Amino acid sequence: MSKCEATHCPCLQECPLQSALKCIGGKWKIPIICVLSAGEGIRYNELMKKVRGITNTMLALSLKELERDGLITRVQYNEMPIRVEYFITEKAKTLIPTLQSLAAWGMA
């Protein structure tokens, strides 16, 4: 019997850790989540200032991916000029203790 039987092969199932890293992996997503975790909605330009070093392209792409994965919400207010704010979702709030533990591990 081989190690890779169809019913027991971990290769045939997506690893939960890899699934999580698809949502939060990369250089910019965790810093964006951390900034948004402070509470209030944040506008695009404010995010640009708080996430140092990020380019417009990477911020726009990261925000779209985070929104697609249900970790942030984008709220557009129909005002003139149009105002858009980003908020962390309840799903992402459950990630914060894990990120805090990871930060503590990194400091140790």
Jmol script that loads the backbone (N, CA, C; Angstrom):
load data "model"
ATOM      1  N   MET A   1       0.852  -1.183   0.000  1.00  0.00           N
ATOM      2  CA  MET A   1       0.000   0.000   0.000  1.00  0.00           C
ATOM      3  C   MET A   1       0.899   1.248   0.000  1.00  0.00           C
ATOM      4  N   SER A   2       0.646   2.148  -0.888  1.00  0.00           N
ATOM      5  CA  SER A   2       1.466   3.356  -0.962  1.00  0.00           C
ATOM      6  C   SER A   2       1.023   4.383   0.074  1.00  0.00           C
ATOM      7  N   LYS A   3       1.910   5.311   0.347  1.00  0.00           N
ATOM      8  CA  LYS A   3       1.602   6.394   1.283  1.00  0.00           C
ATOM      9  C   LYS A   3       0.465   7.266   0.773  1.00  0.00           C
ATOM     10  N   CYS A   4       0.323   7.315  -0.518  1.00  0.00           N
ATOM     11  CA  CYS A   4      -0.608   8.260  -1.134  1.00  0.00           C
ATOM     12  C   CYS A   4      -1.895   7.579  -1.587  1.00  0.00           C
ATOM     13  N   GLU A   5      -2.555   6.899  -0.687  1.00  0.00           N
ATOM     14  CA  GLU A   5      -3.854   6.319  -0.995  1.00  0.00           C
ATOM     15  C   GLU A   5      -4.847   7.455  -1.212  1.00  0.00           C
ATOM     16  N   ALA A   6      -5.788   7.259  -2.097  1.00  0.00           N
ATOM     17  CA  ALA A   6      -6.751   8.301  -2.442  1.00  0.00           C
ATOM     18  C   ALA A   6      -7.545   8.792  -1.237  1.00  0.00           C
ATOM     19  N   THR A   7      -7.836   7.926  -0.279  1.00  0.00           N
ATOM     20  CA  THR A   7      -8.659   8.335   0.864  1.00  0.00           C
ATOM     21  C   THR A   7      -7.852   9.000   1.964  1.00  0.00           C
ATOM     22  N   HIS A   8      -6.538   8.866   1.946  1.00  0.00           N
ATOM     23  CA  HIS A   8      -5.722   9.402   3.033  1.00  0.00           C
ATOM     24  C   HIS A   8      -4.643  10.380   2.574  1.00  0.00           C
ATOM     25  N   CYS A   9      -4.623  10.674   1.321  1.00  0.00           N
ATOM     26  CA  CYS A   9      -3.545  11.493   0.787  1.00  0.00           C
ATOM     27  C   CYS A   9      -3.750  12.972   1.112  1.00  0.00           C
ATOM     28  N   PRO A  10      -2.833  13.564   1.888  1.00  0.00           N
ATOM     29  CA  PRO A  10      -2.960  15.006   2.150  1.00  0.00           C
ATOM     30  C   PRO A  10      -2.701  15.841   0.899  1.00  0.00           C
ATOM     31  N   CYS A  11      -2.072  15.240  -0.104  1.00  0.00           N
ATOM     32  CA  CYS A  11      -1.801  15.975  -1.351  1.00  0.00           C
ATOM     33  C   CYS A  11      -3.083  16.286  -2.110  1.00  0.00           C
ATOM     34  N   LEU A  12      -4.125  15.504  -1.860  1.00  0.00           N
ATOM     35  CA  LEU A  12      -5.370  15.674  -2.592  1.00  0.00           C
ATOM     36  C   LEU A  12      -6.304  16.680  -1.933  1.00  0.00           C
ATOM     37  N   GLN A  13      -5.943  17.121  -0.759  1.00  0.00           N
ATOM     38  CA  GLN A  13      -6.751  18.110  -0.057  1.00  0.00           C
ATOM     39  C   GLN A  13      -5.925  19.373   0.097  1.00  0.00           C
ATOM     40  N   GLU A  14      -6.605  20.504   0.080  1.00  0.00           N
ATOM     41  CA  GLU A  14      -5.888  21.762   0.263  1.00  0.00           C
ATOM     42  C   GLU A  14      -5.509  21.915   1.725  1.00  0.00           C
ATOM     43  N   CYS A  15      -4.284  22.234   1.966  1.00  0.00           N
ATOM     44  CA  CYS A  15      -3.787  22.451   3.324  1.00  0.00           C
ATOM     45  C   CYS A  15      -4.453  23.697   3.903  1.00  0.00           C
ATOM     46  N   PRO A  16      -5.024  23.615   5.110  1.00  0.00           N
ATOM     47  CA  PRO A  16      -5.672  24.794   5.702  1.00  0.00           C
ATOM     48  C   PRO A  16      -4.717  25.971   5.870  1.00  0.00           C
ATOM     49  N   LEU A  17      -3.463  25.686   6.162  1.00  0.00           N
ATOM     50  CA  LEU A  17      -2.485  26.766   6.312  1.00  0.00           C
ATOM     51  C   LEU A  17      -2.245  27.453   4.977  1.00  0.00           C
ATOM     52  N   GLN A  18      -2.131  26.681   3.913  1.00  0.00           N
ATOM     53  CA  GLN A  18      -1.956  27.287   2.588  1.00  0.00           C
ATOM     54  C   GLN A  18      -3.182  28.100   2.198  1.00  0.00           C
ATOM     55  N   SER A  19      -4.348  27.610   2.574  1.00  0.00           N
ATOM     56  CA  SER A  19      -5.583  28.344   2.300  1.00  0.00           C
ATOM     57  C   SER A  19      -5.575  29.694   3.010  1.00  0.00           C
ATOM     58  N   ALA A  20      -5.153  29.692   4.270  1.00  0.00           N
ATOM     59  CA  ALA A  20      -5.074  30.936   5.038  1.00  0.00           C
ATOM     60  C   ALA A  20      -4.049  31.891   4.425  1.00  0.00           C
ATOM     61  N   LEU A  21      -2.911  31.344   4.035  1.00  0.00           N
ATOM     62  CA  LEU A  21      -1.864  32.192   3.465  1.00  0.00           C
ATOM     63  C   LEU A  21      -2.252  32.775   2.115  1.00  0.00           C
ATOM     64  N   LYS A  22      -3.154  32.114   1.392  1.00  0.00           N
ATOM     65  CA  LYS A  22      -3.652  32.700   0.147  1.00  0.00           C
ATOM     66  C   LYS A  22      -4.421  33.988   0.439  1.00  0.00           C
ATOM     67  N   CYS A  23      -5.085  34.022   1.590  1.00  0.00           N
ATOM     68  CA  CYS A  23      -5.874  35.208   1.957  1.00  0.00           C
ATOM     69  C   CYS A  23      -5.022  36.326   2.539  1.00  0.00           C
ATOM     70  N   ILE A  24      -4.027  35.976   3.349  1.00  0.00           N
ATOM     71  CA  ILE A  24      -3.272  37.015   4.067  1.00  0.00           C
ATOM     72  C   ILE A  24      -1.798  37.062   3.701  1.00  0.00           C
ATOM     73  N   GLY A  25      -1.387  36.209   2.767  1.00  0.00           N
ATOM     74  CA  GLY A  25       0.020  36.156   2.393  1.00  0.00           C
ATOM     75  C   GLY A  25       0.454  37.382   1.605  1.00  0.00           C
ATOM     76  N   GLY A  26       1.739  37.495   1.434  1.00  0.00           N
ATOM     77  CA  GLY A  26       2.292  38.635   0.717  1.00  0.00           C
ATOM     78  C   GLY A  26       2.807  39.679   1.690  1.00  0.00           C
ATOM     79  N   LYS A  27       3.420  40.656   1.135  1.00  0.00           N
ATOM     80  CA  LYS A  27       4.090  41.686   1.945  1.00  0.00           C
ATOM     81  C   LYS A  27       3.126  42.690   2.567  1.00  0.00           C
ATOM     82  N   TRP A  28       1.971  42.943   1.949  1.00  0.00           N
ATOM     83  CA  TRP A  28       1.166  44.100   2.320  1.00  0.00           C
ATOM     84  C   TRP A  28      -0.142  43.805   3.031  1.00  0.00           C
ATOM     85  N   LYS A  29      -0.678  42.609   2.910  1.00  0.00           N
ATOM     86  CA  LYS A  29      -2.015  42.352   3.446  1.00  0.00           C
ATOM     87  C   LYS A  29      -2.075  42.431   4.967  1.00  0.00           C
ATOM     88  N   ILE A  30      -1.099  41.868   5.647  1.00  0.00           N
ATOM     89  CA  ILE A  30      -1.110  41.925   7.115  1.00  0.00           C
ATOM     90  C   ILE A  30      -0.968  43.365   7.612  1.00  0.00           C
ATOM     91  N   PRO A  31      -0.048  44.164   7.061  1.00  0.00           N
ATOM     92  CA  PRO A  31      -0.007  45.568   7.502  1.00  0.00           C
ATOM     93  C   PRO A  31      -1.319  46.319   7.262  1.00  0.00           C
ATOM     94  N   ILE A  32      -1.991  46.035   6.151  1.00  0.00           N
ATOM     95  CA  ILE A  32      -3.279  46.681   5.879  1.00  0.00           C
ATOM     96  C   ILE A  32      -4.301  46.254   6.921  1.00  0.00           C
ATOM     97  N   ILE A  33      -4.365  44.966   7.214  1.00  0.00           N
ATOM     98  CA  ILE A  33      -5.295  44.464   8.227  1.00  0.00           C
ATOM     99  C   ILE A  33      -5.000  45.091   9.582  1.00  0.00           C
ATOM    100  N   CYS A  34      -3.734  45.198   9.926  1.00  0.00           N
ATOM    101  CA  CYS A  34      -3.355  45.797  11.213  1.00  0.00           C
ATOM    102  C   CYS A  34      -3.798  47.256  11.307  1.00  0.00           C
ATOM    103  N   VAL A  35      -3.619  48.014  10.246  1.00  0.00           N
ATOM    104  CA  VAL A  35      -4.054  49.421  10.241  1.00  0.00           C
ATOM    105  C   VAL A  35      -5.566  49.498  10.391  1.00  0.00           C
ATOM    106  N   LEU A  36      -6.277  48.670   9.646  1.00  0.00           N
ATOM    107  CA  LEU A  36      -7.742  48.696   9.698  1.00  0.00           C
ATOM    108  C   LEU A  36      -8.286  48.172  11.022  1.00  0.00           C
ATOM    109  N   SER A  37      -7.510  47.369  11.718  1.00  0.00           N
ATOM    110  CA  SER A  37      -7.980  46.793  12.979  1.00  0.00           C
ATOM    111  C   SER A  37      -8.106  47.837  14.081  1.00  0.00           C
ATOM    112  N   ALA A  38      -7.577  49.024  13.846  1.00  0.00           N
ATOM    113  CA  ALA A  38      -7.672  50.094  14.834  1.00  0.00           C
ATOM    114  C   ALA A  38      -9.112  50.530  15.061  1.00  0.00           C
ATOM    115  N   GLY A  39      -9.998  50.204  14.124  1.00  0.00           N
ATOM    116  CA  GLY A  39     -11.409  50.483  14.376  1.00  0.00           C
ATOM    117  C   GLY A  39     -12.143  51.211  13.291  1.00  0.00           C
ATOM    118  N   GLU A  40     -12.032  52.505  13.277  1.00  0.00           N
ATOM    119  CA  GLU A  40     -12.825  53.343  12.368  1.00  0.00           C
ATOM    120  C   GLU A  40     -12.462  53.088  10.910  1.00  0.00           C
ATOM    121  N   GLY A  41     -13.366  53.466  10.028  1.00  0.00           N
ATOM    122  CA  GLY A  41     -13.101  53.362   8.602  1.00  0.00           C
ATOM    123  C   GLY A  41     -11.952  54.265   8.199  1.00  0.00           C
ATOM    124  N   ILE A  42     -11.206  53.805   7.220  1.00  0.00           N
ATOM    125  CA  ILE A  42     -10.042  54.563   6.763  1.00  0.00           C
ATOM    126  C   ILE A  42     -10.146  54.747   5.254  1.00  0.00           C
ATOM    127  N   ARG A  43      -9.841  55.943   4.823  1.00  0.00           N
ATOM    128  CA  ARG A  43      -9.864  56.254   3.396  1.00  0.00           C
ATOM    129  C   ARG A  43      -8.556  55.813   2.741  1.00  0.00           C
ATOM    130  N   TYR A  44      -8.608  55.695   1.439  1.00  0.00           N
ATOM    131  CA  TYR A  44      -7.490  55.182   0.652  1.00  0.00           C
ATOM    132  C   TYR A  44      -6.190  55.940   0.919  1.00  0.00           C
ATOM    133  N   ASN A  45      -6.236  57.269   0.830  1.00  0.00           N
ATOM    134  CA  ASN A  45      -5.012  58.065   1.007  1.00  0.00           C
ATOM    135  C   ASN A  45      -4.439  57.939   2.409  1.00  0.00           C
ATOM    136  N   GLU A  46      -5.305  57.792   3.391  1.00  0.00           N
ATOM    137  CA  GLU A  46      -4.831  57.590   4.759  1.00  0.00           C
ATOM    138  C   GLU A  46      -4.131  56.237   4.892  1.00  0.00           C
ATOM    139  N   LEU A  47      -4.682  55.224   4.240  1.00  0.00           N
ATOM    140  CA  LEU A  47      -4.020  53.911   4.226  1.00  0.00           C
ATOM    141  C   LEU A  47      -2.644  54.012   3.579  1.00  0.00           C
ATOM    142  N   MET A  48      -2.550  54.773   2.482  1.00  0.00           N
ATOM    143  CA  MET A  48      -1.259  54.962   1.800  1.00  0.00           C
ATOM    144  C   MET A  48      -0.219  55.525   2.760  1.00  0.00           C
ATOM    145  N   LYS A  49      -0.640  56.456   3.600  1.00  0.00           N
ATOM    146  CA  LYS A  49       0.290  57.073   4.546  1.00  0.00           C
ATOM    147  C   LYS A  49       0.678  56.115   5.664  1.00  0.00           C
ATOM    148  N   LYS A  50      -0.274  55.325   6.136  1.00  0.00           N
ATOM    149  CA  LYS A  50      -0.028  54.452   7.288  1.00  0.00           C
ATOM    150  C   LYS A  50       0.695  53.162   6.938  1.00  0.00           C
ATOM    151  N   VAL A  51       0.541  52.702   5.708  1.00  0.00           N
ATOM    152  CA  VAL A  51       1.250  51.501   5.269  1.00  0.00           C
ATOM    153  C   VAL A  51       2.453  51.979   4.457  1.00  0.00           C
ATOM    154  N   ARG A  52       3.517  52.263   5.154  1.00  0.00           N
ATOM    155  CA  ARG A  52       4.692  52.885   4.537  1.00  0.00           C
ATOM    156  C   ARG A  52       5.334  51.995   3.489  1.00  0.00           C
ATOM    157  N   GLY A  53       5.632  52.616   2.350  1.00  0.00           N
ATOM    158  CA  GLY A  53       6.355  51.920   1.297  1.00  0.00           C
ATOM    159  C   GLY A  53       5.481  51.256   0.253  1.00  0.00           C
ATOM    160  N   ILE A  54       4.191  51.168   0.494  1.00  0.00           N
ATOM    161  CA  ILE A  54       3.304  50.509  -0.461  1.00  0.00           C
ATOM    162  C   ILE A  54       3.032  51.437  -1.650  1.00  0.00           C
ATOM    163  N   THR A  55       2.937  50.849  -2.826  1.00  0.00           N
ATOM    164  CA  THR A  55       2.627  51.637  -4.021  1.00  0.00           C
ATOM    165  C   THR A  55       1.113  51.669  -4.223  1.00  0.00           C
ATOM    166  N   ASN A  56       0.658  52.610  -5.044  1.00  0.00           N
ATOM    167  CA  ASN A  56      -0.766  52.681  -5.380  1.00  0.00           C
ATOM    168  C   ASN A  56      -1.262  51.366  -5.962  1.00  0.00           C
ATOM    169  N   THR A  57      -0.477  50.794  -6.856  1.00  0.00           N
ATOM    170  CA  THR A  57      -0.865  49.545  -7.510  1.00  0.00           C
ATOM    171  C   THR A  57      -1.031  48.424  -6.501  1.00  0.00           C
ATOM    172  N   MET A  58      -0.071  48.279  -5.608  1.00  0.00           N
ATOM    173  CA  MET A  58      -0.125  47.196  -4.628  1.00  0.00           C
ATOM    174  C   MET A  58      -1.238  47.421  -3.605  1.00  0.00           C
ATOM    175  N   LEU A  59      -1.478  48.660  -3.217  1.00  0.00           N
ATOM    176  CA  LEU A  59      -2.562  48.934  -2.284  1.00  0.00           C
ATOM    177  C   LEU A  59      -3.903  48.596  -2.928  1.00  0.00           C
ATOM    178  N   ALA A  60      -4.115  49.048  -4.150  1.00  0.00           N
ATOM    179  CA  ALA A  60      -5.369  48.773  -4.850  1.00  0.00           C
ATOM    180  C   ALA A  60      -5.582  47.270  -5.017  1.00  0.00           C
ATOM    181  N   LEU A  61      -4.549  46.555  -5.435  1.00  0.00           N
ATOM    182  CA  LEU A  61      -4.644  45.106  -5.627  1.00  0.00           C
ATOM    183  C   LEU A  61      -4.913  44.391  -4.309  1.00  0.00           C
ATOM    184  N   SER A  62      -4.180  44.752  -3.271  1.00  0.00           N
ATOM    185  CA  SER A  62      -4.348  44.113  -1.964  1.00  0.00           C
ATOM    186  C   SER A  62      -5.745  44.360  -1.404  1.00  0.00           C
ATOM    187  N   LEU A  63      -6.243  45.592  -1.544  1.00  0.00           N
ATOM    188  CA  LEU A  63      -7.589  45.898  -1.059  1.00  0.00           C
ATOM    189  C   LEU A  63      -8.645  45.074  -1.795  1.00  0.00           C
ATOM    190  N   LYS A  64      -8.486  44.937  -3.099  1.00  0.00           N
ATOM    191  CA  LYS A  64      -9.437  44.135  -3.882  1.00  0.00           C
ATOM    192  C   LYS A  64      -9.422  42.681  -3.436  1.00  0.00           C
ATOM    193  N   GLU A  65      -8.230  42.138  -3.218  1.00  0.00           N
ATOM    194  CA  GLU A  65      -8.113  40.741  -2.794  1.00  0.00           C
ATOM    195  C   GLU A  65      -8.658  40.540  -1.390  1.00  0.00           C
ATOM    196  N   LEU A  66      -8.357  41.458  -0.484  1.00  0.00           N
ATOM    197  CA  LEU A  66      -8.877  41.358   0.884  1.00  0.00           C
ATOM    198  C   LEU A  66     -10.395  41.457   0.903  1.00  0.00           C
ATOM    199  N   GLU A  67     -10.934  42.311   0.052  1.00  0.00           N
ATOM    200  CA  GLU A  67     -12.389  42.438  -0.035  1.00  0.00           C
ATOM    201  C   GLU A  67     -12.996  41.156  -0.628  1.00  0.00           C
ATOM    202  N   ARG A  68     -12.386  40.640  -1.661  1.00  0.00           N
ATOM    203  CA  ARG A  68     -12.846  39.397  -2.287  1.00  0.00           C
ATOM    204  C   ARG A  68     -12.876  38.237  -1.284  1.00  0.00           C
ATOM    205  N   ASP A  69     -11.884  38.202  -0.397  1.00  0.00           N
ATOM    206  CA  ASP A  69     -11.772  37.123   0.580  1.00  0.00           C
ATOM    207  C   ASP A  69     -12.578  37.382   1.852  1.00  0.00           C
ATOM    208  N   GLY A  70     -13.309  38.500   1.885  1.00  0.00           N
ATOM    209  CA  GLY A  70     -14.190  38.778   3.017  1.00  0.00           C
ATOM    210  C   GLY A  70     -13.500  39.294   4.265  1.00  0.00           C
ATOM    211  N   LEU A  71     -12.287  39.839   4.112  1.00  0.00           N
ATOM    212  CA  LEU A  71     -11.549  40.334   5.275  1.00  0.00           C
ATOM    213  C   LEU A  71     -11.721  41.835   5.492  1.00  0.00           C
ATOM    214  N   ILE A  72     -12.101  42.544   4.445  1.00  0.00           N
ATOM    215  CA  ILE A  72     -12.408  43.970   4.577  1.00  0.00           C
ATOM    216  C   ILE A  72     -13.680  44.268   3.785  1.00  0.00           C
ATOM    217  N   THR A  73     -14.287  45.375   4.125  1.00  0.00           N
ATOM    218  CA  THR A  73     -15.412  45.862   3.331  1.00  0.00           C
ATOM    219  C   THR A  73     -15.079  47.258   2.832  1.00  0.00           C
ATOM    220  N   ARG A  74     -15.585  47.548   1.652  1.00  0.00           N
ATOM    221  CA  ARG A  74     -15.400  48.854   1.021  1.00  0.00           C
ATOM    222  C   ARG A  74     -16.765  49.519   1.016  1.00  0.00           C
ATOM    223  N   VAL A  75     -16.828  50.704   1.621  1.00  0.00           N
ATOM    224  CA  VAL A  75     -18.093  51.440   1.677  1.00  0.00           C
ATOM    225  C   VAL A  75     -17.928  52.725   0.885  1.00  0.00           C
ATOM    226  N   GLN A  76     -18.787  52.884  -0.112  1.00  0.00           N
ATOM    227  CA  GLN A  76     -18.765  54.090  -0.941  1.00  0.00           C
ATOM    228  C   GLN A  76     -19.953  54.961  -0.560  1.00  0.00           C
ATOM    229  N   TYR A  77     -19.645  56.197  -0.205  1.00  0.00           N
ATOM    230  CA  TYR A  77     -20.681  57.165   0.160  1.00  0.00           C
ATOM    231  C   TYR A  77     -20.985  58.015  -1.065  1.00  0.00           C
ATOM    232  N   ASN A  78     -22.234  58.117  -1.397  1.00  0.00           N
ATOM    233  CA  ASN A  78     -22.626  58.886  -2.579  1.00  0.00           C
ATOM    234  C   ASN A  78     -22.705  60.369  -2.256  1.00  0.00           C
ATOM    235  N   GLU A  79     -21.551  60.943  -2.153  1.00  0.00           N
ATOM    236  CA  GLU A  79     -21.393  62.375  -1.900  1.00  0.00           C
ATOM    237  C   GLU A  79     -20.573  62.937  -3.050  1.00  0.00           C
ATOM    238  N   MET A  80     -20.474  64.220  -3.087  1.00  0.00           N
ATOM    239  CA  MET A  80     -19.601  64.864  -4.063  1.00  0.00           C
ATOM    240  C   MET A  80     -18.528  65.610  -3.317  1.00  0.00           C
ATOM    241  N   PRO A  81     -17.273  65.305  -3.465  1.00  0.00           N
ATOM    242  CA  PRO A  81     -16.785  64.169  -4.235  1.00  0.00           C
ATOM    243  C   PRO A  81     -17.099  62.844  -3.521  1.00  0.00           C
ATOM    244  N   ILE A  82     -17.074  61.755  -4.284  1.00  0.00           N
ATOM    245  CA  ILE A  82     -17.368  60.434  -3.725  1.00  0.00           C
ATOM    246  C   ILE A  82     -16.321  60.090  -2.672  1.00  0.00           C
ATOM    247  N   ARG A  83     -16.809  59.575  -1.561  1.00  0.00           N
ATOM    248  CA  ARG A  83     -15.924  59.186  -0.454  1.00  0.00           C
ATOM    249  C   ARG A  83     -16.012  57.679  -0.283  1.00  0.00           C
ATOM    250  N   VAL A  84     -14.840  57.032  -0.160  1.00  0.00           N
ATOM    251  CA  VAL A  84     -14.769  55.584   0.040  1.00  0.00           C
ATOM    252  C   VAL A  84     -13.968  55.324   1.308  1.00  0.00           C
ATOM    253  N   GLU A  85     -14.480  54.433   2.144  1.00  0.00           N
ATOM    254  CA  GLU A  85     -13.770  54.025   3.353  1.00  0.00           C
ATOM    255  C   GLU A  85     -13.690  52.508   3.397  1.00  0.00           C
ATOM    256  N   TYR A  86     -12.640  52.028   4.048  1.00  0.00           N
ATOM    257  CA  TYR A  86     -12.411  50.595   4.196  1.00  0.00           C
ATOM    258  C   TYR A  86     -12.518  50.237   5.672  1.00  0.00           C
ATOM    259  N   PHE A  87     -13.144  49.089   5.929  1.00  0.00           N
ATOM    260  CA  PHE A  87     -13.354  48.605   7.291  1.00  0.00           C
ATOM    261  C   PHE A  87     -12.927  47.143   7.375  1.00  0.00           C
ATOM    262  N   ILE A  88     -12.483  46.741   8.539  1.00  0.00           N
ATOM    263  CA  ILE A  88     -12.166  45.339   8.790  1.00  0.00           C
ATOM    264  C   ILE A  88     -13.486  44.605   9.073  1.00  0.00           C
ATOM    265  N   THR A  89     -13.591  43.363   8.625  1.00  0.00           N
ATOM    266  CA  THR A  89     -14.807  42.577   8.845  1.00  0.00           C
ATOM    267  C   THR A  89     -14.682  41.749  10.130  1.00  0.00           C
ATOM    268  N   GLU A  90     -15.797  41.188  10.543  1.00  0.00           N
ATOM    269  CA  GLU A  90     -15.795  40.309  11.719  1.00  0.00           C
ATOM    270  C   GLU A  90     -14.882  39.106  11.475  1.00  0.00           C
ATOM    271  N   LYS A  91     -14.889  38.605  10.261  1.00  0.00           N
ATOM    272  CA  LYS A  91     -14.023  37.475   9.904  1.00  0.00           C
ATOM    273  C   LYS A  91     -12.554  37.836  10.152  1.00  0.00           C
ATOM    274  N   ALA A  92     -12.151  39.027   9.743  1.00  0.00           N
ATOM    275  CA  ALA A  92     -10.761  39.455   9.927  1.00  0.00           C
ATOM    276  C   ALA A  92     -10.454  39.741  11.390  1.00  0.00           C
ATOM    277  N   LYS A  93     -11.455  40.202  12.137  1.00  0.00           N
ATOM    278  CA  LYS A  93     -11.230  40.468  13.568  1.00  0.00           C
ATOM    279  C   LYS A  93     -10.835  39.206  14.312  1.00  0.00           C
ATOM    280  N   THR A  94     -11.325  38.052  13.851  1.00  0.00           N
ATOM    281  CA  THR A  94     -10.939  36.796  14.504  1.00  0.00           C
ATOM    282  C   THR A  94      -9.473  36.455  14.257  1.00  0.00           C
ATOM    283  N   LEU A  95      -8.881  37.080  13.261  1.00  0.00           N
ATOM    284  CA  LEU A  95      -7.475  36.864  12.924  1.00  0.00           C
ATOM    285  C   LEU A  95      -6.528  37.678  13.815  1.00  0.00           C
ATOM    286  N   ILE A  96      -7.008  38.751  14.396  1.00  0.00           N
ATOM    287  CA  ILE A  96      -6.155  39.672  15.156  1.00  0.00           C
ATOM    288  C   ILE A  96      -5.408  38.988  16.304  1.00  0.00           C
ATOM    289  N   PRO A  97      -6.058  38.171  17.149  1.00  0.00           N
ATOM    290  CA  PRO A  97      -5.290  37.500  18.215  1.00  0.00           C
ATOM    291  C   PRO A  97      -4.158  36.623  17.671  1.00  0.00           C
ATOM    292  N   THR A  98      -4.390  35.983  16.547  1.00  0.00           N
ATOM    293  CA  THR A  98      -3.343  35.159  15.931  1.00  0.00           C
ATOM    294  C   THR A  98      -2.186  36.028  15.469  1.00  0.00           C
ATOM    295  N   LEU A  99      -2.503  37.183  14.876  1.00  0.00           N
ATOM    296  CA  LEU A  99      -1.450  38.099  14.432  1.00  0.00           C
ATOM    297  C   LEU A  99      -0.679  38.661  15.617  1.00  0.00           C
ATOM    298  N   GLN A 100      -1.380  38.930  16.720  1.00  0.00           N
ATOM    299  CA  GLN A 100      -0.709  39.410  17.928  1.00  0.00           C
ATOM    300  C   GLN A 100       0.231  38.351  18.488  1.00  0.00           C
ATOM    301  N   SER A 101      -0.204  37.095  18.462  1.00  0.00           N
ATOM    302  CA  SER A 101       0.661  35.995  18.914  1.00  0.00           C
ATOM    303  C   SER A 101       1.873  35.852  18.014  1.00  0.00           C
ATOM    304  N   LEU A 102       1.661  35.986  16.716  1.00  0.00           N
ATOM    305  CA  LEU A 102       2.764  35.901  15.762  1.00  0.00           C
ATOM    306  C   LEU A 102       3.746  37.049  15.972  1.00  0.00           C
ATOM    307  N   ALA A 103       3.225  38.244  16.261  1.00  0.00           N
ATOM    308  CA  ALA A 103       4.094  39.400  16.542  1.00  0.00           C
ATOM    309  C   ALA A 103       4.917  39.168  17.801  1.00  0.00           C
ATOM    310  N   ALA A 104       4.272  38.610  18.836  1.00  0.00           N
ATOM    311  CA  ALA A 104       5.002  38.303  20.081  1.00  0.00           C
ATOM    312  C   ALA A 104       6.091  37.272  19.823  1.00  0.00           C
ATOM    313  N   TRP A 105       5.772  36.273  19.006  1.00  0.00           N
ATOM    314  CA  TRP A 105       6.758  35.266  18.646  1.00  0.00           C
ATOM    315  C   TRP A 105       7.927  35.909  17.906  1.00  0.00           C
ATOM    316  N   GLY A 106       7.603  36.851  16.989  1.00  0.00           N
ATOM    317  CA  GLY A 106       8.638  37.537  16.231  1.00  0.00           C
ATOM    318  C   GLY A 106       9.552  38.389  17.105  1.00  0.00           C
ATOM    319  N   MET A 107       8.988  38.988  18.149  1.00  0.00           N
ATOM    320  CA  MET A 107       9.803  39.802  19.056  1.00  0.00           C
ATOM    321  C   MET A 107      10.695  38.920  19.926  1.00  0.00           C
ATOM    322  N   ALA A 108      10.224  37.723  20.229  1.00  0.00           N
ATOM    323  CA  ALA A 108      11.021  36.791  21.051  1.00  0.00           C
ATOM    324  C   ALA A 108      12.151  36.233  20.200  1.00  0.00           C
TER     325      ALA A 108
END
end "model"
wireframe off; spacefill off
backbone 0.3
color backbone group
